[in-house]
Amino acid sequence: MTAPKDTPTHAPPAPSGSVERAFGFKRLLEATQIVQWEADAQTRDFTYVGSQAERLLGYPLARWLEPAFWRTHLHPDDLERVLRFREEALREHEAYEFEYRMVAAGGQSVWFHDVVAVQRLDGVAAVIRGFLIDVSKRKRAEATARASEARVRQLIEQAPDAIIAARANGQVAFVNQQAEHLFGYQSGELVGGQIEQVLPGQRTKQSPELPGGQSGPVGPMTVDGSGPATARCADGRTFPAAVNFGRLEIDEGLVVVTTVRDVSREVEAEQALRQSEERFRIAATLGADIIAEVDIPTGGVVWFGNVDEAMGFERSAFPRTMDGLREQLHPDDRDRVQRAIEREVFARRQAVSFECRMRAKDRSYRHWTVRAAPRSDGDGRPKTFVAVCSDVTEQIVARAEALQHRDALAHVARVSSLGELTGAVAHELNQPLAAILSNAQAAVRLLDRAAPDLRQVGEVLHDIVADDRRASAIIQRLREMMRGESPSRERIDLGTVVREVREIMRSGLSMRGIAVLSEFASDLPAVVADRIQIQQVVVNLVTNAMQAMEELSEARLTFRVFQRDDGWQVVTVSDTGPGIAPPMLATMFDPFNSSREGGLGMGLSISRSIIEAHDGEMQVEHLSAGG
């Protein structure tokens, strides 16, 4: 069969009737991105293709009619799938559709949607006909949409808050890992359940109304806007949460996106602040004023009120003269109080207020607020002045507590946003810097010998270079984290990583007289992880072990790397130190929790966060033999 000729440039004779309709249909197809074709069902070779095929793929029409043209121009990644599907469809169906890529003359891939009809003779496929429809634009749009969705999902997974997307009926459609960690669920357990599992009282209807009639994000509040919501964990534990709601219209309908953040610490600080302020209010309400009348010429004092009992003295034993009161004042307050009275009351003849500390019988100091005003006898010069004294010690203490709680609240806010990064910089850099210092001191001692061992000095200097590079790598990793870049994960050998740490820490271990034992399983498969982060975890564990074994005569550190029966690889670092007190086990991984004086308490917290980010787990165990 010869190839069909291109449409002539001169106008063909005007068709009529059914021929005219067929001609019009053909002209319509040729004006589209659709290629009509016919093929022998036995050889699978084209016997006819529409002229627009040349425009879509760039091959002359004669090439299309060559044997095996269609097969040889299928995209290699689609070849096996498409051939298998076509053979099954030819046997079982009269018509079918499928999509695949063909390689154009220019080397680019073109996506086609192929609509096929099978003509059979005596039950055997004889001729197949169809339409090739160019769907490249749609496929590119779908790929772009998938990439965009993947980027959005990545951003959601990296969000610091828990994120839950629920359909209009309250069914959970999506949660990020932070939500699973926050509420204590395993991966996938929340999806498909009701949002009320974790946020009791949240109701989403077909057209839910957000608090305050808003259509965008709101929060932190409960559904009725009364304050922090109550969230519930998988184990039944509840905690106060800041909740934000947002509506999202998608093809499947309305979705309510909820972000949840644990605000337990903020609520505790606020409650402590309110309690302190309540103590301050009660103290101010119940506090009784004491009034003193002072005779200026003689300096005598007459008290109105039970000043003796208030200050712990026997009846009438509290000073009744200005000189005696001066001696009861705190030394730092004496001159200030005297100047204030002389300047305002005596010279300016006006009222004055001040605070001072007055010594009680038990030699403790009570805080007084004094309001003094002169009283004139008519000749213009005051003979006496009256002072109203209020014991505000409880108020001062309550005020100090309130300030402490305010500071605590501010600290919580700072820690929640910057504390982790700041602690990471301080602690992570401290390890290599401390190792550099230790190795440098060792090098100095070696060089001070009468016959320095240059080989040992060289090894120490190599350790210093390695620690310096590790510090640089830590800074680089922190920079990458600040830029939002993903950690550099690759296939690594855990045994090799632990050996590198052992070599880096070797000098410090040797100087402390710590014996090192190693048990590394052979032929372990590689794992995908960030080498620097895993190395830093092991360094933190070794550093803790070294500190725990300080001043021990027989100190031993053991490294083990092995694979469990379930396929998980395990790294253990054990020492022969005094071990861990049982009360400490529950809080060892809490940030800023350290049993060592001067310690930041961030090492284990950072280490666990690194391991959990690698979908692993970190445990601590007290050995019966110690360590």
GUZA-90197 format. One line per field, with one value per residue (C-alpha): residue number from 1; residue in one letter; x, y, z. Coordinates in steps of 0.5 Angstrom, whole numbers, plus 500, padded with zeros to 3 digits. Example, Ala and Ser with C-alpha at 12.3 -4.5 7.8 and 13.67 -1.06 7.14 Angstrom:
REM GUZA-90197
n	c(1 | 2)
res	c(a | s)
x	c(525 | 527)
y	c(491 | 498)
z	c(516 | 514)
END
This chain:
REM GUZA-90197
n	c(1 | 2 | 3 | 4 | 5 | 6 | 7 | 8 | 9 | 10 | 11 | 12 | 13 | 14 | 15 | 16 | 17 | 18 | 19 | 20 | 21 | 22 | 23 | 24 | 25 | 26 | 27 | 28 | 29 | 30 | 31 | 32 | 33 | 34 | 35 | 36 | 37 | 38 | 39 | 40 | 41 | 42 | 43 | 44 | 45 | 46 | 47 | 48 | 49 | 50 | 51 | 52 | 53 | 54 | 55 | 56 | 57 | 58 | 59 | 60 | 61 | 62 | 63 | 64 | 65 | 66 | 67 | 68 | 69 | 70 | 71 | 72 | 73 | 74 | 75 | 76 | 77 | 78 | 79 | 80 | 81 | 82 | 83 | 84 | 85 | 86 | 87 | 88 | 89 | 90 | 91 | 92 | 93 | 94 | 95 | 96 | 97 | 98 | 99 | 100 | 101 | 102 | 103 | 104 | 105 | 106 | 107 | 108 | 109 | 110 | 111 | 112 | 113 | 114 | 115 | 116 | 117 | 118 | 119 | 120 | 121 | 122 | 123 | 124 | 125 | 126 | 127 | 128 | 129 | 130 | 131 | 132 | 133 | 134 | 135 | 136 | 137 | 138 | 139 | 140 | 141 | 142 | 143 | 144 | 145 | 146 | 147 | 148 | 149 | 150 | 151 | 152 | 153 | 154 | 155 | 156 | 157 | 158 | 159 | 160 | 161 | 162 | 163 | 164 | 165 | 166 | 167 | 168 | 169 | 170 | 171 | 172 | 173 | 174 | 175 | 176 | 177 | 178 | 179 | 180 | 181 | 182 | 183 | 184 | 185 | 186 | 187 | 188 | 189 | 190 | 191 | 192 | 193 | 194 | 195 | 196 | 197 | 198 | 199 | 200 | 201 | 202 | 203 | 204 | 205 | 206 | 207 | 208 | 209 | 210 | 211 | 212 | 213 | 214 | 215 | 216 | 217 | 218 | 219 | 220 | 221 | 222 | 223 | 224 | 225 | 226 | 227 | 228 | 229 | 230 | 231 | 232 | 233 | 234 | 235 | 236 | 237 | 238 | 239 | 240 | 241 | 242 | 243 | 244 | 245 | 246 | 247 | 248 | 249 | 250 | 251 | 252 | 253 | 254 | 255 | 256 | 257 | 258 | 259 | 260 | 261 | 262 | 263 | 264 | 265 | 266 | 267 | 268 | 269 | 270 | 271 | 272 | 273 | 274 | 275 | 276 | 277 | 278 | 279 | 280 | 281 | 282 | 283 | 284 | 285 | 286 | 287 | 288 | 289 | 290 | 291 | 292 | 293 | 294 | 295 | 296 | 297 | 298 | 299 | 300 | 301 | 302 | 303 | 304 | 305 | 306 | 307 | 308 | 309 | 310 | 311 | 312 | 313 | 314 | 315 | 316 | 317 | 318 | 319 | 320 | 321 | 322 | 323 | 324 | 325 | 326 | 327 | 328 | 329 | 330 | 331 | 332 | 333 | 334 | 335 | 336 | 337 | 338 | 339 | 340 | 341 | 342 | 343 | 344 | 345 | 346 | 347 | 348 | 349 | 350 | 351 | 352 | 353 | 354 | 355 | 356 | 357 | 358 | 359 | 360 | 361 | 362 | 363 | 364 | 365 | 366 | 367 | 368 | 369 | 370 | 371 | 372 | 373 | 374 | 375 | 376 | 377 | 378 | 379 | 380 | 381 | 382 | 383 | 384 | 385 | 386 | 387 | 388 | 389 | 390 | 391 | 392 | 393 | 394 | 395 | 396 | 397 | 398 | 399 | 400 | 401 | 402 | 403 | 404 | 405 | 406 | 407 | 408 | 409 | 410 | 411 | 412 | 413 | 414 | 415 | 416 | 417 | 418 | 419 | 420 | 421 | 422 | 423 | 424 | 425 | 426 | 427 | 428 | 429 | 430 | 431 | 432 | 433 | 434 | 435 | 436 | 437 | 438 | 439 | 440 | 441 | 442 | 443 | 444 | 445 | 446 | 447 | 448 | 449 | 450 | 451 | 452 | 453 | 454 | 455 | 456 | 457 | 458 | 459 | 460 | 461 | 462 | 463 | 464 | 465 | 466 | 467 | 468 | 469 | 470 | 471 | 472 | 473 | 474 | 475 | 476 | 477 | 478 | 479 | 480 | 481 | 482 | 483 | 484 | 485 | 486 | 487 | 488 | 489 | 490 | 491 | 492 | 493 | 494 | 495 | 496 | 497 | 498 | 499 | 500 | 501 | 502 | 503 | 504 | 505 | 506 | 507 | 508 | 509 | 510 | 511 | 512 | 513 | 514 | 515 | 516 | 517 | 518 | 519 | 520 | 521 | 522 | 523 | 524 | 525 | 526 | 527 | 528 | 529 | 530 | 531 | 532 | 533 | 534 | 535 | 536 | 537 | 538 | 539 | 540 | 541 | 542 | 543 | 544 | 545 | 546 | 547 | 548 | 549 | 550 | 551 | 552 | 553 | 554 | 555 | 556 | 557 | 558 | 559 | 560 | 561 | 562 | 563 | 564 | 565 | 566 | 567 | 568 | 569 | 570 | 571 | 572 | 573 | 574 | 575 | 576 | 577 | 578 | 579 | 580 | 581 | 582 | 583 | 584 | 585 | 586 | 587 | 588 | 589 | 590 | 591 | 592 | 593 | 594 | 595 | 596 | 597 | 598 | 599 | 600 | 601 | 602 | 603 | 604 | 605 | 606 | 607 | 608 | 609 | 610 | 611 | 612 | 613 | 614 | 615 | 616 | 617 | 618 | 619 | 620 | 621 | 622 | 623 | 624 | 625 | 626 | 627)
res	c(m | t | a | p | k | d | t | p | t | h | a | p | p | a | p | s | g | s | v | e | r | a | f | g | f | k | r | l | l | e | a | t | q | i | v | q | w | e | a | d | a | q | t | r | d | f | t | y | v | g | s | q | a | e | r | l | l | g | y | p | l | a | r | w | l | e | p | a | f | w | r | t | h | l | h | p | d | d | l | e | r | v | l | r | f | r | e | e | a | l | r | e | h | e | a | y | e | f | e | y | r | m | v | a | a | g | g | q | s | v | w | f | h | d | v | v | a | v | q | r | l | d | g | v | a | a | v | i | r | g | f | l | i | d | v | s | k | r | k | r | a | e | a | t | a | r | a | s | e | a | r | v | r | q | l | i | e | q | a | p | d | a | i | i | a | a | r | a | n | g | q | v | a | f | v | n | q | q | a | e | h | l | f | g | y | q | s | g | e | l | v | g | g | q | i | e | q | v | l | p | g | q | r | t | k | q | s | p | e | l | p | g | g | q | s | g | p | v | g | p | m | t | v | d | g | s | g | p | a | t | a | r | c | a | d | g | r | t | f | p | a | a | v | n | f | g | r | l | e | i | d | e | g | l | v | v | v | t | t | v | r | d | v | s | r | e | v | e | a | e | q | a | l | r | q | s | e | e | r | f | r | i | a | a | t | l | g | a | d | i | i | a | e | v | d | i | p | t | g | g | v | v | w | f | g | n | v | d | e | a | m | g | f | e | r | s | a | f | p | r | t | m | d | g | l | r | e | q | l | h | p | d | d | r | d | r | v | q | r | a | i | e | r | e | v | f | a | r | r | q | a | v | s | f | e | c | r | m | r | a | k | d | r | s | y | r | h | w | t | v | r | a | a | p | r | s | d | g | d | g | r | p | k | t | f | v | a | v | c | s | d | v | t | e | q | i | v | a | r | a | e | a | l | q | h | r | d | a | l | a | h | v | a | r | v | s | s | l | g | e | l | t | g | a | v | a | h | e | l | n | q | p | l | a | a | i | l | s | n | a | q | a | a | v | r | l | l | d | r | a | a | p | d | l | r | q | v | g | e | v | l | h | d | i | v | a | d | d | r | r | a | s | a | i | i | q | r | l | r | e | m | m | r | g | e | s | p | s | r | e | r | i | d | l | g | t | v | v | r | e | v | r | e | i | m | r | s | g | l | s | m | r | g | i | a | v | l | s | e | f | a | s | d | l | p | a | v | v | a | d | r | i | q | i | q | q | v | v | v | n | l | v | t | n | a | m | q | a | m | e | e | l | s | e | a | r | l | t | f | r | v | f | q | r | d | d | g | w | q | v | v | t | v | s | d | t | g | p | g | i | a | p | p | m | l | a | t | m | f | d | p | f | n | s | s | r | e | g | g | l | g | m | g | l | s | i | s | r | s | i | i | e | a | h | d | g | e | m | q | v | e | h | l | s | a | g | g)
x	c(500 | 503 | 503 | 497 | 499 | 499 | 493 | 493 | 494 | 489 | 482 | 478 | 472 | 466 | 463 | 456 | 452 | 455 | 462 | 461 | 460 | 466 | 470 | 468 | 470 | 476 | 478 | 476 | 480 | 486 | 485 | 486 | 491 | 488 | 491 | 487 | 490 | 488 | 493 | 493 | 491 | 496 | 502 | 500 | 503 | 500 | 496 | 494 | 495 | 492 | 497 | 497 | 501 | 507 | 506 | 505 | 512 | 516 | 516 | 514 | 508 | 512 | 516 | 509 | 508 | 514 | 514 | 514 | 514 | 509 | 513 | 520 | 518 | 514 | 518 | 523 | 519 | 513 | 514 | 513 | 507 | 504 | 505 | 502 | 496 | 495 | 495 | 490 | 486 | 486 | 484 | 478 | 475 | 472 | 474 | 479 | 483 | 490 | 496 | 503 | 509 | 512 | 519 | 519 | 524 | 527 | 528 | 522 | 517 | 510 | 504 | 498 | 491 | 490 | 482 | 482 | 476 | 477 | 474 | 473 | 472 | 470 | 472 | 479 | 481 | 483 | 483 | 484 | 483 | 483 | 485 | 491 | 490 | 496 | 495 | 502 | 500 | 495 | 501 | 505 | 500 | 499 | 506 | 507 | 501 | 504 | 510 | 507 | 503 | 509 | 512 | 506 | 506 | 514 | 512 | 507 | 511 | 517 | 512 | 513 | 506 | 501 | 497 | 490 | 486 | 479 | 473 | 466 | 464 | 470 | 473 | 481 | 484 | 491 | 496 | 503 | 508 | 508 | 501 | 502 | 508 | 504 | 498 | 502 | 499 | 503 | 504 | 497 | 493 | 489 | 487 | 480 | 478 | 474 | 478 | 474 | 479 | 484 | 480 | 474 | 468 | 470 | 464 | 465 | 459 | 457 | 458 | 462 | 462 | 468 | 469 | 467 | 464 | 471 | 472 | 480 | 485 | 483 | 486 | 488 | 482 | 476 | 471 | 467 | 473 | 473 | 480 | 486 | 482 | 483 | 487 | 487 | 493 | 492 | 493 | 488 | 492 | 490 | 493 | 491 | 492 | 493 | 488 | 487 | 482 | 482 | 477 | 480 | 475 | 478 | 475 | 473 | 469 | 470 | 476 | 478 | 485 | 487 | 494 | 495 | 500 | 501 | 501 | 502 | 508 | 504 | 498 | 502 | 506 | 499 | 496 | 502 | 502 | 494 | 496 | 501 | 497 | 491 | 496 | 498 | 491 | 489 | 495 | 493 | 486 | 488 | 494 | 493 | 496 | 500 | 500 | 506 | 505 | 512 | 514 | 519 | 523 | 524 | 524 | 519 | 514 | 507 | 504 | 497 | 496 | 499 | 506 | 510 | 506 | 507 | 515 | 515 | 517 | 514 | 509 | 512 | 519 | 519 | 523 | 519 | 524 | 527 | 534 | 531 | 527 | 533 | 537 | 532 | 532 | 536 | 543 | 542 | 536 | 538 | 541 | 535 | 529 | 532 | 534 | 527 | 523 | 528 | 527 | 520 | 516 | 521 | 523 | 518 | 512 | 509 | 507 | 512 | 512 | 517 | 519 | 524 | 526 | 525 | 528 | 524 | 525 | 528 | 533 | 529 | 527 | 520 | 518 | 514 | 511 | 511 | 506 | 508 | 505 | 507 | 502 | 502 | 500 | 498 | 505 | 507 | 512 | 510 | 511 | 509 | 508 | 504 | 506 | 502 | 506 | 504 | 507 | 508 | 513 | 508 | 506 | 513 | 514 | 508 | 510 | 517 | 514 | 509 | 516 | 519 | 513 | 512 | 520 | 518 | 513 | 517 | 522 | 518 | 516 | 523 | 525 | 519 | 522 | 530 | 531 | 533 | 537 | 541 | 542 | 544 | 549 | 552 | 552 | 554 | 560 | 562 | 564 | 569 | 572 | 573 | 576 | 581 | 583 | 584 | 588 | 592 | 594 | 596 | 601 | 604 | 605 | 608 | 613 | 615 | 618 | 626 | 625 | 618 | 615 | 613 | 609 | 604 | 604 | 602 | 596 | 594 | 594 | 590 | 585 | 585 | 584 | 578 | 575 | 576 | 573 | 567 | 566 | 566 | 561 | 556 | 556 | 555 | 549 | 546 | 547 | 543 | 538 | 537 | 536 | 531 | 535 | 534 | 540 | 545 | 543 | 546 | 548 | 553 | 556 | 554 | 560 | 565 | 561 | 562 | 570 | 571 | 568 | 572 | 578 | 576 | 575 | 581 | 586 | 581 | 580 | 587 | 589 | 583 | 586 | 579 | 580 | 576 | 572 | 569 | 564 | 562 | 558 | 561 | 557 | 552 | 548 | 548 | 543 | 541 | 542 | 546 | 553 | 555 | 548 | 549 | 557 | 554 | 550 | 555 | 560 | 555 | 554 | 562 | 562 | 557 | 560 | 567 | 564 | 561 | 567 | 572 | 577 | 575 | 581 | 578 | 574 | 572 | 568 | 564 | 562 | 557 | 554 | 549 | 543 | 537 | 533 | 527 | 532 | 534 | 541 | 543 | 549 | 550 | 555 | 556 | 561 | 562 | 561 | 556 | 550 | 543 | 539 | 532 | 528 | 533 | 531 | 524 | 527 | 534 | 531 | 528 | 531 | 536 | 536 | 543 | 546 | 552 | 554 | 555 | 552 | 547 | 543 | 541 | 546 | 541 | 535 | 538 | 541 | 534 | 531 | 536 | 535 | 527 | 528 | 531 | 525 | 529 | 529 | 533 | 533 | 537 | 538 | 541 | 546 | 546 | 553 | 554 | 554)
y	c(500 | 507 | 513 | 518 | 524 | 531 | 535 | 539 | 546 | 547 | 547 | 540 | 539 | 541 | 534 | 533 | 529 | 524 | 525 | 532 | 531 | 526 | 531 | 536 | 532 | 530 | 538 | 539 | 533 | 536 | 543 | 540 | 536 | 530 | 524 | 519 | 512 | 505 | 499 | 492 | 488 | 482 | 486 | 492 | 497 | 503 | 502 | 510 | 516 | 523 | 528 | 532 | 527 | 530 | 536 | 533 | 529 | 531 | 525 | 524 | 520 | 515 | 514 | 512 | 507 | 503 | 496 | 497 | 505 | 505 | 500 | 503 | 510 | 509 | 512 | 507 | 508 | 507 | 501 | 495 | 498 | 500 | 494 | 489 | 493 | 493 | 486 | 485 | 490 | 487 | 480 | 483 | 489 | 492 | 499 | 502 | 508 | 509 | 514 | 514 | 518 | 518 | 520 | 526 | 527 | 533 | 528 | 531 | 527 | 528 | 525 | 522 | 520 | 514 | 512 | 505 | 501 | 494 | 491 | 483 | 478 | 472 | 474 | 475 | 482 | 484 | 492 | 497 | 504 | 510 | 517 | 520 | 526 | 531 | 532 | 534 | 541 | 537 | 532 | 538 | 542 | 536 | 535 | 542 | 541 | 535 | 538 | 544 | 539 | 536 | 543 | 545 | 538 | 539 | 546 | 543 | 538 | 543 | 547 | 548 | 547 | 541 | 542 | 538 | 538 | 536 | 535 | 538 | 532 | 532 | 527 | 528 | 528 | 530 | 531 | 533 | 529 | 534 | 533 | 526 | 527 | 532 | 528 | 521 | 517 | 513 | 515 | 514 | 513 | 520 | 520 | 517 | 519 | 525 | 531 | 531 | 525 | 530 | 537 | 535 | 540 | 542 | 541 | 542 | 542 | 543 | 550 | 551 | 558 | 560 | 564 | 571 | 570 | 570 | 567 | 566 | 564 | 566 | 564 | 562 | 560 | 555 | 554 | 559 | 564 | 563 | 562 | 556 | 550 | 543 | 538 | 531 | 526 | 518 | 516 | 521 | 526 | 533 | 540 | 547 | 549 | 555 | 553 | 557 | 555 | 557 | 555 | 552 | 550 | 544 | 540 | 535 | 540 | 545 | 543 | 546 | 547 | 547 | 549 | 547 | 549 | 546 | 552 | 549 | 553 | 559 | 558 | 555 | 562 | 566 | 562 | 563 | 571 | 571 | 568 | 572 | 578 | 576 | 575 | 582 | 585 | 581 | 584 | 591 | 590 | 587 | 591 | 596 | 603 | 605 | 613 | 617 | 624 | 627 | 633 | 637 | 641 | 635 | 629 | 625 | 620 | 618 | 612 | 610 | 603 | 597 | 598 | 594 | 588 | 589 | 589 | 584 | 588 | 588 | 593 | 600 | 598 | 600 | 607 | 613 | 618 | 620 | 618 | 611 | 611 | 613 | 607 | 602 | 604 | 600 | 603 | 605 | 608 | 613 | 619 | 619 | 619 | 624 | 629 | 627 | 630 | 636 | 638 | 637 | 637 | 642 | 647 | 646 | 645 | 640 | 632 | 627 | 620 | 615 | 607 | 605 | 599 | 598 | 593 | 589 | 585 | 579 | 584 | 582 | 588 | 590 | 594 | 601 | 606 | 613 | 619 | 625 | 632 | 638 | 640 | 648 | 651 | 658 | 662 | 658 | 654 | 647 | 644 | 637 | 632 | 626 | 620 | 614 | 608 | 602 | 595 | 593 | 587 | 582 | 587 | 588 | 580 | 579 | 584 | 581 | 574 | 577 | 580 | 573 | 570 | 576 | 574 | 567 | 568 | 572 | 567 | 561 | 566 | 567 | 559 | 557 | 561 | 562 | 558 | 552 | 555 | 559 | 553 | 549 | 554 | 554 | 547 | 544 | 549 | 547 | 540 | 541 | 547 | 544 | 538 | 543 | 546 | 539 | 537 | 543 | 543 | 536 | 538 | 543 | 538 | 533 | 539 | 541 | 534 | 533 | 529 | 530 | 525 | 528 | 523 | 524 | 531 | 530 | 526 | 531 | 536 | 532 | 531 | 539 | 540 | 535 | 538 | 545 | 542 | 539 | 546 | 549 | 543 | 545 | 552 | 551 | 546 | 551 | 556 | 551 | 550 | 558 | 558 | 553 | 548 | 540 | 536 | 533 | 526 | 520 | 513 | 512 | 506 | 507 | 503 | 508 | 514 | 511 | 510 | 517 | 520 | 515 | 517 | 525 | 524 | 519 | 524 | 526 | 519 | 517 | 523 | 521 | 514 | 512 | 505 | 504 | 498 | 497 | 492 | 493 | 488 | 487 | 488 | 492 | 495 | 503 | 507 | 514 | 519 | 526 | 524 | 531 | 530 | 523 | 524 | 530 | 525 | 520 | 526 | 528 | 521 | 520 | 527 | 525 | 519 | 522 | 527 | 521 | 518 | 523 | 521 | 514 | 510 | 504 | 508 | 504 | 506 | 501 | 503 | 498 | 498 | 492 | 490 | 487 | 482 | 487 | 490 | 496 | 498 | 500 | 504 | 504 | 508 | 505 | 507 | 505 | 511 | 512 | 511 | 515 | 516 | 514 | 520 | 523 | 518 | 521 | 528 | 527 | 529 | 535 | 542 | 546 | 540 | 538 | 535 | 538 | 544 | 550 | 545 | 547 | 541 | 541 | 535 | 530 | 534 | 536 | 529 | 526 | 531 | 529 | 522 | 523 | 527 | 521 | 517 | 513 | 513 | 514 | 511 | 511 | 505 | 505 | 498 | 494 | 494 | 501 | 506)
z	c(500 | 498 | 503 | 502 | 499 | 502 | 501 | 494 | 494 | 489 | 491 | 490 | 486 | 491 | 494 | 495 | 499 | 504 | 500 | 502 | 509 | 510 | 506 | 511 | 517 | 514 | 513 | 521 | 523 | 519 | 522 | 529 | 534 | 532 | 528 | 525 | 523 | 521 | 522 | 520 | 527 | 525 | 524 | 528 | 522 | 520 | 513 | 513 | 518 | 517 | 514 | 521 | 523 | 520 | 523 | 530 | 530 | 524 | 521 | 513 | 512 | 509 | 515 | 519 | 514 | 515 | 519 | 526 | 526 | 532 | 536 | 535 | 536 | 543 | 549 | 552 | 559 | 556 | 551 | 556 | 559 | 552 | 548 | 554 | 555 | 547 | 546 | 552 | 549 | 542 | 545 | 550 | 548 | 542 | 543 | 548 | 550 | 553 | 554 | 552 | 549 | 542 | 541 | 535 | 530 | 534 | 540 | 544 | 547 | 545 | 549 | 546 | 548 | 543 | 542 | 538 | 535 | 533 | 527 | 527 | 522 | 524 | 531 | 530 | 530 | 522 | 522 | 528 | 527 | 532 | 533 | 536 | 540 | 542 | 550 | 551 | 554 | 559 | 561 | 562 | 567 | 571 | 572 | 574 | 579 | 582 | 583 | 586 | 590 | 592 | 594 | 598 | 602 | 603 | 606 | 611 | 613 | 615 | 619 | 626 | 628 | 627 | 621 | 620 | 614 | 615 | 610 | 611 | 615 | 620 | 617 | 617 | 610 | 612 | 617 | 618 | 622 | 627 | 628 | 629 | 634 | 638 | 639 | 640 | 634 | 629 | 622 | 618 | 624 | 624 | 617 | 616 | 623 | 626 | 628 | 634 | 636 | 638 | 638 | 642 | 641 | 634 | 629 | 621 | 617 | 610 | 610 | 617 | 620 | 623 | 629 | 629 | 622 | 619 | 612 | 613 | 619 | 626 | 633 | 638 | 640 | 641 | 636 | 640 | 641 | 649 | 649 | 648 | 646 | 649 | 645 | 646 | 645 | 643 | 650 | 653 | 656 | 654 | 653 | 652 | 645 | 640 | 634 | 628 | 622 | 615 | 609 | 603 | 597 | 593 | 587 | 592 | 596 | 602 | 607 | 614 | 615 | 622 | 625 | 633 | 637 | 644 | 649 | 656 | 658 | 656 | 660 | 666 | 666 | 665 | 671 | 675 | 673 | 675 | 682 | 683 | 682 | 686 | 692 | 691 | 691 | 697 | 700 | 698 | 701 | 707 | 709 | 715 | 715 | 721 | 722 | 726 | 728 | 729 | 733 | 729 | 734 | 739 | 734 | 738 | 735 | 737 | 733 | 732 | 730 | 732 | 730 | 735 | 733 | 726 | 727 | 732 | 738 | 745 | 747 | 746 | 744 | 737 | 737 | 739 | 736 | 729 | 731 | 733 | 727 | 723 | 726 | 724 | 717 | 712 | 711 | 704 | 705 | 711 | 707 | 702 | 706 | 711 | 705 | 702 | 709 | 709 | 702 | 701 | 708 | 712 | 706 | 701 | 706 | 702 | 702 | 700 | 698 | 698 | 700 | 705 | 708 | 716 | 720 | 724 | 731 | 728 | 724 | 717 | 713 | 712 | 706 | 707 | 703 | 707 | 705 | 709 | 710 | 714 | 719 | 720 | 727 | 723 | 723 | 717 | 719 | 721 | 728 | 726 | 720 | 719 | 716 | 713 | 713 | 709 | 710 | 703 | 704 | 701 | 695 | 694 | 694 | 690 | 685 | 684 | 683 | 678 | 674 | 675 | 671 | 666 | 665 | 665 | 660 | 655 | 656 | 653 | 647 | 646 | 647 | 642 | 637 | 638 | 643 | 640 | 634 | 640 | 644 | 638 | 636 | 643 | 644 | 638 | 637 | 644 | 642 | 636 | 640 | 646 | 642 | 639 | 645 | 648 | 642 | 642 | 650 | 648 | 642 | 647 | 652 | 647 | 644 | 651 | 652 | 651 | 645 | 642 | 638 | 632 | 629 | 635 | 634 | 627 | 629 | 634 | 629 | 624 | 630 | 630 | 623 | 623 | 629 | 625 | 619 | 623 | 626 | 619 | 617 | 623 | 622 | 614 | 616 | 621 | 615 | 611 | 616 | 616 | 609 | 609 | 605 | 606 | 610 | 605 | 606 | 602 | 603 | 609 | 613 | 620 | 622 | 618 | 621 | 628 | 627 | 624 | 631 | 635 | 631 | 632 | 640 | 640 | 643 | 649 | 651 | 651 | 655 | 660 | 661 | 658 | 654 | 648 | 646 | 639 | 636 | 629 | 625 | 618 | 611 | 614 | 608 | 607 | 610 | 608 | 613 | 614 | 616 | 619 | 624 | 625 | 627 | 632 | 635 | 637 | 639 | 644 | 647 | 647 | 650 | 656 | 657 | 658 | 663 | 667 | 667 | 670 | 675 | 675 | 675 | 670 | 665 | 659 | 653 | 648 | 641 | 638 | 631 | 629 | 626 | 629 | 627 | 624 | 620 | 624 | 625 | 632 | 635 | 642 | 646 | 653 | 659 | 666 | 670 | 676 | 671 | 671 | 677 | 676 | 677 | 671 | 666 | 665 | 663 | 660 | 653 | 655 | 653 | 658 | 663 | 665 | 671 | 670 | 673 | 667 | 662 | 657 | 657 | 650 | 647 | 648 | 646 | 640 | 639 | 639 | 635 | 629 | 630 | 630 | 624 | 621 | 623 | 628 | 636 | 641 | 648 | 654 | 659 | 666 | 666 | 672 | 672 | 672 | 666)
END
